[in-house]
C-alpha cells in the first residue's frame, strides 16, 4: 500500500475545556485512504501556525509572488482571546478551509506537513482532564451547516480595523497609517505588531494604533490569570514608565495578563508591571524565529503613550490599574501559600500519627493461668497420674 493520505476532513464542532485553563478545541473527523476514520482535536492557534508554515512551503501557490496564482485559501489570524462567540463564528470558515485544502493538488494536500498535522496524537486518544475541574462541554456543528460548507466559494473576509492616530513607519517592513484609515488585519502577533494590508500597501502596524469597528476590543483579551504562566526573559529592558519593570536576560517571571498592544502584565516575586511580550519566551519552548525578530524590531508603543488618539466609540476601553493587579496578585499568592501550609500541616499531622504508632510499646501476650490439680488429674495420662499420686 502507498503512502498515507487524507481523503476528507469534516469539522464536527468544538469543545470547551477547563484544564489546565479554559480554552476551546475544534473536533475534526479525518478520513484516510485506508478507509479508517479518526477523531482529532486542534486549537485554532495550532491550525493557524500550520497554515503559516504551509504558505512558506508553497510561496507560489500562496500568492507571495503573484496574488493571481494563489490557490491556498486564506485563514484569518486568531484573536487574542478566543471566546465562545469567535470560536463558534469561525466554524464555517474553518470547514471551508479544510474542504479547499484537501482538494488542492496532491503535492500540497498529500504532503507530509498536512498528513502529520492531522495524524492522531496521544492527547487525541486521552485528552488531559482534571478531576477537580468540570468536564469539557461539547458543541456540535448543526447538520444544515455541514451540508452548506462545500457550497461556499466566496473569499474569506479579513477583520477590518481603524487607525486611532497617525503612525509613521520606522522600517521598510512597517506600514504608515493616518488616523481614520481602514486596514485589514492579516496576522495578529502576540508581540503587539500586526501585519496589515490597505489597498496595495502591506506591512506591520502597532496593535495599539488600531481599534475594531464594532466597539472597544477588550473582549479579545483574556481575563487576568493570577496563577501566572512561567516565561523566560529573552532580552533585557529598562523601564521607561513608572508602571513598567526592569528585567535582565535570563530572568524567570510569571505572565498574569496578556494585552493586545504587546505589553503584558508580569509578576516578579510579589512585584507586578508591564513588559514587552516580544522579549519573553514561554518556559520550556524554543522559538528561534522570536529571537531573530528581536534584532529587527523594537518593542511596540503602548496605548497609554499615543498622543492625539481619537476613537469613534463612545465607550472607552476598560483598563485595570497597576494597583489592582498588585492587590489581586498578592491575594492570590497569599491564598496559594495558605493552601500549601494547610497541606503541609495535614501531612505533618499524618506523619506524627504514624510515628506515634510506631513508637508505642508493643503489647505483651497475657500469661495463661496455671491449671488446677483436679484439672491436671482429669486430663493427664495414666503415667503422669501415678507420679503425682
C-alpha positions as CSV (number, residue, x, y, z in Angstrom):
1,X,0.0,0.0,0.0
2,X,1.3,3.5,-0.8
3,X,1.9,6.5,1.5
4,X,-1.0,7.5,3.7
5,X,-3.1,10.5,2.7
6,X,-6.3,12.2,3.7
7,X,-9.5,11.7,1.7
8,X,-11.7,14.0,3.6
9,X,-11.8,16.2,6.7
10,X,-15.1,17.0,8.4
11,X,-15.5,19.6,11.1
12,X,-17.8,18.2,13.8
13,X,-17.9,21.1,16.2
14,X,-15.8,22.3,19.1
15,X,-15.2,21.6,22.8
16,X,-14.9,24.0,25.7
17,X,-12.2,22.7,28.0
18,X,-11.2,23.8,31.5
19,X,-7.8,22.2,32.1
20,X,-5.1,23.5,32.5
21,X,-7.1,26.7,31.9
22,X,-10.3,27.5,29.9
23,X,-9.8,27.1,26.1
24,X,-11.5,25.8,23.0
25,X,-10.6,23.0,20.6
26,X,-12.1,22.0,17.3
27,X,-13.2,18.5,16.6
28,X,-12.3,17.0,13.2
29,X,-13.3,13.6,11.7
30,X,-10.4,12.7,9.4
31,X,-11.0,10.0,6.8
32,X,-7.8,8.3,5.5
33,X,-7.1,6.4,2.3
34,X,-7.1,3.1,4.1
35,X,-10.8,3.8,4.9
36,X,-10.1,4.4,8.6
37,X,-11.7,7.4,10.3
38,X,-10.0,9.2,13.2
39,X,-11.2,11.9,15.6
40,X,-8.6,14.7,16.3
41,X,-8.7,17.9,18.4
42,X,-6.9,21.1,17.4
43,X,-6.8,24.6,18.9
44,X,-7.2,27.4,16.3
45,X,-3.7,28.8,17.2
46,X,-2.2,25.4,16.1
47,X,-4.2,25.4,12.9
48,X,-3.0,29.0,12.1
49,X,0.6,28.1,12.7
50,X,0.1,25.1,10.4
51,X,-1.4,27.4,7.8
52,X,1.6,29.8,8.0
53,X,4.1,27.0,7.6
54,X,2.2,25.7,4.6
55,X,2.3,29.1,2.9
56,X,6.1,29.2,3.4
57,X,6.5,25.7,1.8
58,X,4.5,26.8,-1.3
59,X,5.1,30.5,-1.9
60,X,3.8,30.5,-5.4
61,X,0.5,28.7,-4.5
62,X,0.1,31.1,-1.5
63,X,0.3,34.2,-3.7
64,X,3.6,35.6,-2.3
65,X,5.0,36.1,-5.7
66,X,1.8,36.9,-7.7
67,X,-1.6,37.1,-6.0
68,X,-3.3,35.7,-9.1
69,X,-1.5,32.4,-8.7
70,X,-2.9,31.9,-5.1
71,X,-4.8,28.6,-4.6
72,X,-4.1,28.0,-0.9
73,X,-7.1,29.5,0.9
74,X,-7.0,32.5,3.3
75,X,-7.3,31.9,7.0
76,X,-7.9,34.9,9.3
77,X,-5.5,35.3,12.2
78,X,-6.6,34.2,15.6
79,X,-7.9,36.7,18.1
80,X,-6.0,37.4,21.3
81,X,-8.6,35.6,23.3
82,X,-10.8,33.0,21.6
83,X,-14.1,33.3,23.4
84,X,-17.0,31.1,22.6
85,X,-18.6,33.5,20.2
86,X,-15.5,33.8,18.0
87,X,-14.9,30.0,18.2
88,X,-18.5,29.4,17.1
89,X,-18.5,32.0,14.3
90,X,-15.2,30.7,12.8
91,X,-16.7,27.2,12.2
92,X,-18.0,27.9,8.7
93,X,-14.6,29.5,7.7
94,X,-12.7,26.5,9.1
95,X,-14.9,23.9,7.4
96,X,-14.5,25.6,4.1
97,X,-10.7,25.9,4.6
98,X,-10.4,22.1,5.2
99,X,-12.6,21.3,2.2
100,X,-10.5,23.5,-0.1
101,X,-7.2,22.2,1.4
102,X,-7.9,18.6,0.7
103,X,-9.0,19.4,-2.8
104,X,-5.7,21.2,-3.7
105,X,-3.1,19.4,-6.0
106,X,-1.6,16.3,-4.4
107,X,1.8,17.9,-3.9
108,X,0.0,20.2,-1.3
109,X,-2.9,18.1,0.0
110,X,-0.9,15.0,0.4
111,X,2.4,16.5,1.6
112,X,3.9,15.3,4.9
113,X,3.1,18.7,6.6
114,X,-0.6,18.1,6.0
115,X,-0.6,14.4,6.8
116,X,1.4,14.8,10.0
117,X,-0.7,17.7,11.3
118,X,-3.9,15.7,11.2
119,X,-2.5,12.4,12.4
120,X,-3.9,11.1,15.8
121,X,-1.8,12.3,18.7
122,X,-1.7,10.7,22.2
123,X,-3.8,13.6,23.7
124,X,-6.5,13.0,21.0
125,X,-7.0,9.5,22.4
126,X,-6.7,10.5,26.0
127,X,-7.4,14.2,26.5
128,X,-5.9,15.8,29.6
129,X,-8.5,16.2,32.3
130,X,-8.6,17.0,36.0
131,X,-11.0,15.5,38.5
132,X,-11.3,18.8,40.3
133,X,-12.4,20.7,37.2
134,X,-15.7,20.2,35.4
135,X,-15.8,18.0,32.3
136,X,-15.4,19.6,28.8
137,X,-18.6,20.9,27.1
138,X,-19.2,19.7,23.6
139,X,-20.9,21.9,20.9
140,X,-21.7,20.0,17.7
141,X,-21.9,21.8,14.3
142,X,-25.6,21.9,13.1
143,X,-26.4,19.4,10.4
144,X,-27.5,22.2,8.0
145,X,-24.2,23.9,8.4
146,X,-22.3,20.7,7.4
147,X,-24.3,20.5,4.1
148,X,-23.6,24.1,3.1
149,X,-19.9,24.3,3.8
150,X,-18.9,22.7,0.5
151,X,-21.2,25.2,-1.4
152,X,-19.3,28.3,-0.1
153,X,-17.0,29.7,-2.8
154,X,-16.6,33.3,-1.7
155,X,-13.3,34.7,-0.2
156,X,-12.7,34.6,3.5
157,X,-13.2,38.1,4.9
158,X,-10.3,39.5,7.0
159,X,-11.0,41.6,10.1
160,X,-11.1,45.3,9.4
161,X,-9.7,47.8,12.0
162,X,-9.5,51.6,12.1
163,X,-6.4,53.6,13.0
164,X,-6.9,55.9,16.0
165,X,-3.8,58.1,15.3
166,X,-1.1,58.8,12.8
167,X,1.8,56.3,12.7
168,X,5.0,56.9,10.8
169,X,6.9,53.7,9.9
170,X,10.4,53.3,11.2
171,X,11.5,50.5,8.9
172,X,10.7,49.1,5.4
173,X,8.7,46.2,6.9
174,X,6.3,48.5,8.6
175,X,3.3,50.4,7.2
176,X,2.4,54.0,7.9
177,X,-1.2,54.9,8.7
178,X,-3.2,58.0,9.2
179,X,-6.0,58.5,11.8
180,X,-9.2,57.1,10.4
181,X,-7.5,54.7,7.9
182,X,-9.2,51.4,7.5
183,X,-6.9,48.3,7.3
184,X,-7.4,44.6,7.0
185,X,-5.6,42.6,9.6
186,X,-3.8,39.6,8.0
187,X,-1.9,38.4,11.1
188,X,-2.1,39.2,14.8
189,X,1.2,38.7,16.5
190,X,1.5,38.4,20.3
191,X,4.4,40.9,20.0
192,X,2.0,43.7,19.6
193,X,2.8,44.1,15.9
194,X,0.0,43.2,13.4
195,X,0.6,42.6,9.7
196,X,-2.0,44.6,7.8
197,X,-2.9,45.5,4.3
198,X,-4.5,48.7,2.9
199,X,-5.2,48.8,-0.8
200,X,-1.9,48.0,-2.4
201,X,0.2,48.5,0.8
202,X,1.2,45.8,3.3
203,X,3.3,45.9,6.4
204,X,3.5,45.7,10.2
205,X,1.5,48.2,12.3
206,X,1.4,48.5,16.1
207,X,-1.7,47.0,17.5
208,X,-2.0,49.9,19.9
209,X,-2.9,52.2,17.0
210,X,-5.8,50.0,15.8
211,X,-9.4,49.6,17.0
212,X,-12.2,47.3,15.8
213,X,-15.2,49.0,14.2
214,X,-17.8,47.4,16.5
215,X,-16.6,48.6,19.8
216,X,-13.8,48.5,22.4
217,X,-11.6,45.5,21.9
218,X,-11.1,44.3,25.4
219,X,-13.4,41.3,24.5
220,X,-10.5,39.9,22.5
221,X,-8.2,39.9,25.6
222,X,-8.0,37.1,28.1
223,X,-9.0,37.8,31.7
224,X,-6.1,38.2,34.1
225,X,-4.7,34.9,35.2
226,X,-3.2,35.4,38.6
227,X,-1.9,31.8,38.8
228,X,0.6,33.0,36.2
229,X,2.4,31.3,33.3
230,X,6.2,30.9,33.5
231,X,8.2,32.8,30.9
232,X,11.9,33.5,30.4
233,X,13.2,36.9,29.6
234,X,15.0,36.8,26.1
235,X,16.1,40.5,26.1
236,X,16.8,43.0,28.8
237,X,14.6,46.1,29.1
238,X,14.9,49.2,31.3
239,X,11.6,50.6,32.5
240,X,10.6,54.0,31.0
241,X,7.3,54.4,32.6
242,X,6.5,54.0,36.4
243,X,4.3,51.0,35.8
244,X,6.9,49.0,33.8
245,X,9.5,46.6,35.1
246,X,13.2,46.4,34.5
247,X,14.5,42.9,33.9
248,X,17.6,41.2,32.7
249,X,18.1,38.5,30.1
250,X,17.5,35.0,31.6
251,X,15.2,36.2,34.4
252,X,12.2,33.9,35.1
253,X,8.8,35.7,35.5
254,X,5.1,34.9,35.5
255,X,2.7,36.4,33.0
256,X,-0.6,37.3,34.6
257,X,-2.3,39.3,31.8
258,X,-1.7,39.2,28.0
259,X,-2.8,42.5,26.4
260,X,-3.4,43.4,22.8
261,X,-0.7,46.1,22.4
262,X,2.1,43.6,23.2
263,X,2.8,44.9,26.7
264,X,1.9,42.2,29.2
265,X,1.5,42.4,32.9
266,X,4.0,40.2,34.6
267,X,5.0,39.3,38.1
268,X,8.5,39.0,39.5
269,X,8.3,37.8,43.1
270,X,5.4,40.0,44.5
271,X,6.1,42.9,42.1
272,X,3.9,43.4,39.0
273,X,4.3,45.7,36.0
274,X,4.3,45.9,32.2
275,X,6.9,44.3,30.0
276,X,7.2,43.9,26.2
277,X,5.9,40.5,25.3
278,X,8.3,40.1,22.3
279,X,11.1,40.0,24.8
280,X,9.6,36.9,26.6
281,X,9.6,33.2,25.7
282,X,7.4,30.6,27.4
283,X,9.4,28.4,29.7
284,X,10.3,25.1,28.0
285,X,9.8,26.3,24.5
286,X,12.5,27.1,21.9
287,X,11.5,29.6,19.3
288,X,14.4,30.8,17.2
289,X,12.1,32.9,15.0
290,X,11.3,35.1,18.0
291,X,15.0,35.5,18.8
292,X,15.7,36.7,15.2
293,X,12.7,39.0,15.4
294,X,14.3,40.9,18.3
295,X,17.2,42.1,16.2
296,X,14.9,43.6,13.6
297,X,12.2,45.3,15.5
298,X,11.8,47.3,18.7
299,X,9.0,47.0,21.3
300,X,5.7,48.5,20.0
301,X,4.4,51.6,21.6
302,X,1.9,51.3,24.4
303,X,-1.7,52.6,24.0
304,X,-1.2,54.9,27.0
305,X,1.7,56.7,25.2
306,X,-0.2,57.5,22.0
307,X,-0.9,61.2,21.6
308,X,-3.9,62.7,19.9
309,X,-5.7,59.3,19.8
310,X,-9.2,59.6,18.5
311,X,-11.7,56.7,19.0
312,X,-15.0,56.5,17.2
313,X,-16.6,54.7,20.2
314,X,-18.3,56.5,23.0
315,X,-17.4,53.7,25.4
316,X,-13.7,53.6,26.1
317,X,-11.6,50.5,26.8
318,X,-11.7,49.3,30.3
319,X,-8.3,49.4,31.9
320,X,-7.1,47.7,35.0
321,X,-4.9,49.8,37.2
322,X,-1.5,48.5,38.2
323,X,-2.6,48.8,41.9
324,X,-5.4,46.4,41.2
325,X,-3.0,44.0,39.5
326,X,-0.7,44.1,42.6
327,X,-3.5,43.8,45.1
328,X,-5.2,40.8,43.4
329,X,-1.8,39.2,42.7
330,X,-0.9,39.4,46.4
331,X,-4.2,37.9,47.4
332,X,-3.6,35.0,45.1
333,X,-0.1,34.4,46.3
334,X,-1.3,34.5,49.9
335,X,-4.1,32.1,49.2
336,X,-1.6,29.8,47.5
337,X,0.7,30.0,50.5
338,X,-2.2,29.2,52.9
339,X,-3.2,26.2,50.8
340,X,0.4,25.0,50.8
341,X,0.7,25.5,54.6
342,X,-2.6,23.7,55.2
343,X,-1.5,20.8,53.0
344,X,1.9,20.7,54.8
345,X,0.2,20.8,58.2
346,X,-2.1,17.9,57.3
347,X,0.9,16.0,56.0
348,X,2.8,16.6,59.3
349,X,-0.2,15.5,61.4
350,X,-0.4,12.3,59.5
351,X,3.3,11.8,59.8
352,X,3.2,12.4,63.5
353,X,0.4,9.9,64.0
354,X,2.4,7.3,62.1
355,X,5.5,8.0,64.2
356,X,3.4,7.8,67.4
357,X,2.0,4.4,66.3
358,X,5.5,3.1,65.6
359,X,6.9,4.4,68.9
360,X,4.2,2.9,71.0
361,X,5.5,-0.2,73.1
362,X,4.1,-3.4,71.7
363,X,1.6,-5.2,74.0
364,X,3.0,-8.3,75.6
365,X,0.9,-11.5,75.4
366,X,-1.0,-12.4,78.7
367,X,0.4,-15.2,80.8
368,X,-2.2,-18.0,80.9
369,X,-3.4,-19.1,84.4
370,X,-1.9,-22.2,86.0
371,X,-4.3,-25.3,85.8
372,X,-5.6,-26.7,89.0
373,X,-4.6,-30.1,90.4
374,X,-8.0,-31.6,89.7
375,X,-7.9,-30.4,86.0
376,X,-4.4,-31.9,85.6
377,X,-5.5,-35.2,87.1
378,X,-8.6,-35.2,84.9
379,X,-6.7,-34.6,81.6
380,X,-3.3,-36.2,82.1
381,X,-2.1,-39.6,81.2
382,X,-2.1,-42.6,83.5
383,X,1.6,-42.4,83.8
384,X,1.5,-38.8,85.0
385,X,-1.3,-39.5,87.4
386,X,0.7,-42.3,89.1
387,X,3.7,-39.9,89.5
388,X,1.5,-37.2,91.1
389,X,-0.3,-39.6,93.4
